[in-house]
Amino acid sequence: MKRRRLLAAAGAAATTTMGLLGCASQTLETYALEKPVLDLQQYFNGTLDAYGIFTDRSGVVVKRFTVLMKCHWTGDEGVLDEDFSYSDGTVQKRVWRLKKLGNGRFTGRADDVVGEATGESRGNAFHWTYTLSLPVDARVFEVQFDDWMYLMTDQVMLNKATMRKFGVRLGEVTLSFTKR
């Protein structure tokens, strides 16, 4: 009887471990050999159009938006000037100031970003994390973004970001970038 309970407990532990391994987050190394290789300075240089949606936890589209991006680099420092237009008629501006650190690593700042964003690139992917001050009605919330970008062609990049507060998933942002 004790042996059966012990085996059942071991089986449950193995099932739990396998379940947790299945939920392990992706790593940049997964994309290291993927093509085309993303050169962030080259891709985010010039004018880009982006089309996106924000979905809540249940997958319902809450907002649609477009972004006009004007980007340029001087040496290892880049500016991504973004003009957002939302489906509810609101507009927003964000200006990213990026810095290339080497070995595929970047940092960035913007007025509504708390502290510094950090990112790293491998193969066709770029992983970017930051905390954003997000105005909602009359309040401002600090939310964490876990942002993944994938270069599809020289002109097109897809972006999927998960937004969390206190570790709780609030929703996702999905974007497509098109270089003009």
N, C-alpha and C positions, 0 to 999 in steps of 0.2 A: 504494500500500500504506500509506504514512504517512498519507495522507488518510483512508483507511478507519478506521485506528486512532484518529485524531484525532476523527472523527465518532462512532465507537463510544464513546470516552471522554466526549465531549460529551453523547451520549445517556444514558450511565450517570450522569453528573453531574446532568443534568436529571431523570432518574428518581429519583435520591437526593433532590434538592431537593424534588420534588413529594411524595415519601414523607414527608419531614420536615415539609413544610407541612401534610400531612394529619394529622400527629401533634401539631400545634400545640395548646396548651392553650386552653381556652375563656376568654373575658373577660367581665367584668360588663357591658360595653357591649352585648353580644349581647341582654341581658334588659332594657335600659333602658326599652323601651316596652311590656313585658309587663304584663298585668293579671291578677289584682288586684295593686295596688302594696303591697309589704310594708312595714309600719310595725312595726319590731322591738319598739318599746316597747308598742305596742298588742297585737301578737300574743302576745308573752311577758309577759302580765299576767294573773294569775289562775291557775287550775289547768289543767294539760294532762296528757294521757296519751300516752306514746310506746311504740311497738312496734318492735323492731329485731332485726337479725341481724348477725353478723360472719361473713364468708366469707374463706377463705384464698385464696392466689394462684390456685388451680385452680377457685375458685368454690364449693367445698364449705362448707356451713354448719357452722361450728365451735361457735358459741354463739347462743342466742336470748335475748332479754331484754325486759323491760318497764321503763318509767321513769314514776314519778309526779313531776310537776314543779309546784312552787308558786313563782310568780313575782310580783314586784312592783317598781315603780319609784318613786323619790322624785326628782323633777326629772330630771336626766340620768344618774342612777345607778340601776342595776337589780340585783336579786338573783334568780338562778335556782337554786332549791334542788331538787336532783335526787336521788331515791331509786331505785336500780337493783335489779332482781331478775333473776338469771340462771337459765337453764335447768338449770344444775348445782347449784342451791340456794344459791349465794353471793349476797351482797348488797353494795352499795357506795353511798356517798354522795358527791356532788360538789356544792359550792356555788360557782357562778359569781358574780363581782362585775363587772358590766359598766359601762362608761362611754361615753356618747354624746359624740362629739367634734364633730359637725356634718358637713355634706355627705355623709351616709350612712355615715360612718366610726365604728367602735366599737373599744374595747379591752376586754380582760377578763382576769381572774385567777381561779385556783382553786388549792387546796392541792396538787393533783397536776399542775398545769401549770407547766412550767419557763419562767420569765420571764413575758412578756406575750403574750396572744393578740391578733391584729389582724384586723379584719374590715371589710367594706364592702358596702353594699347599693345595688342599682339595680333599678328595676322590681319584679318579683316575686322577685328572687334576692338571696341573701346569701352572700358568700364569706368564709370564716373559716379562718385558719391558726394552728397552735399546736404546741408540743411537749409531749407528755404523758409523765409517769413511769408506766410500765405494769408492775405486778408480775406476774411469771410464775414460778411455783414459788417458790423462795427468792431470786430475783434481781429487780432492777428495771431495766427498759430504758427509755431515752428514745427515743420514736418521734414522727415528725412526722405531723400530720394536715392534710390539704387537704380542707376541709369545704365542701360546697355545699348550700344550702337553697333550696327553691322553694315559694312560697306557691301553693297550688292553689285554695283557696277561703278565705273568712274563718275557717273552722274547721280546715282541713287543710293541713299543710305536709309536704313530702317532703324527706329529707336523705340525701345520699350523700357519704361521706367515704373518702378513700384514705389508708391508713396506710403509712408508709415508714420504713426505718431505713437510714442510709448511702446514701440515694437508691434503695434497692431496695424495690419494692412488696411489702408483706407481706400485704395483704388489703384488704377494704373493709367499711365499716359502712353499713348501709342502715336508715333509720328513717322511720316515719310519725308525725307529731305530730297529735293531735286536741285542740282546745280545748274545754273543757267549757262 
